[in-house]
């Protein structure tokens, strides 16, 4: 299958973040043989980083070894529906901090792959308890 790469890791690498750039790149390198992909939501989230230049963004993703033209499926929609319900219920019970809907959509997408590569494990563990999450 493949690992779904979180937006933050790609930003770390693209910007050569002094704290997270190298660990994020090493994680991507270690999982590349199993395949790296991203959710369509992540593709959209990267647009500002590349100044709305799809060609430059596509070249970066190609060079990092990330495939991106994965389709959003009905399975993803149903998982996102369940996850959003879990998140809102937990949020109302004041058990978890606020998260953007994009994180829920990316987590739902990742649920049909090997898992998610991110440095924000705690943001997803409660909403997606069954998903494999690997951090740098």
Buried (B, 14 or more C-beta within 10 A) or exposed (E): EBBBBBBBBBBBBBEEBEEBBBBBBEBBEEBBEEBBBBBBBBBEBBEEBBEEEEEEBBEBBEEBBBEBEBEBEEEBEEBBEBBBEBBEEBBEEEEBEEBEEBBBBBBBBBBBBBBBBBBBEEBBEEBBEEBEBBBB
